[in-house]
Amino acid sequence: FGSVVVFELYEDFTATTYNVFTLCLALPYILQPFLLPSAFDQSPDASRPLMERYSFKANVWLATYSFIGNYWYTHYFYSVLKASYTC
C-alpha cells in the first residue's frame, strides 16, 4: 500500500484496478480465520469452532459496520446534510 501512495500509482487506477487492489489488501484478513486460526502462534482460537473465533467475529462485525456505514450514512450525508459534489 505504501508503494502505491509513495509512487502515486493510484493516479492511473481505474475502478476495476481499485477493486482488485483493495481486495488483495483485504484477502489476508478475510482468509486468516479459515486458514491460520492460530496466526502462527499457540492460540486458543485454533481449537475453537469457526463461529467462536475472535478473528471471525471481528470480520463479521467489520462487514456489518461497513455495510451500515456505506448504505445508511451515505444517504444521511447527501440527503439530511444536503452535501453535494462541487467542481
Contacts in CASP RR format, 6 or more apart in sequence:
PFRMAT RR
TARGET T0000
AUTHOR 0000-0000-0000
METHOD contacts of the structure
MODEL  1
FGSVVVFELYEDFTATTYNVFTLCLALPYILQPFLLPSAFDQSPDASRPL
MERYSFKANVWLATYSFIGNYWYTHYFYSVLKASYTC
1 25 0 8 1.000
3 9 0 8 1.000
4 10 0 8 1.000
4 21 0 8 1.000
10 18 0 8 1.000
13 21 0 8 1.000
29 59 0 8 1.000
30 59 0 8 1.000
32 39 0 8 1.000
32 55 0 8 1.000
33 45 0 8 1.000
33 50 0 8 1.000
33 53 0 8 1.000
33 55 0 8 1.000
33 56 0 8 1.000
33 59 0 8 1.000
34 50 0 8 1.000
37 43 0 8 1.000
37 45 0 8 1.000
37 46 0 8 1.000
37 48 0 8 1.000
37 50 0 8 1.000
37 53 0 8 1.000
37 55 0 8 1.000
38 45 0 8 1.000
38 46 0 8 1.000
39 45 0 8 1.000
39 55 0 8 1.000
45 53 0 8 1.000
45 54 0 8 1.000
45 55 0 8 1.000
50 56 0 8 1.000
77 83 0 8 1.000
78 84 0 8 1.000
END
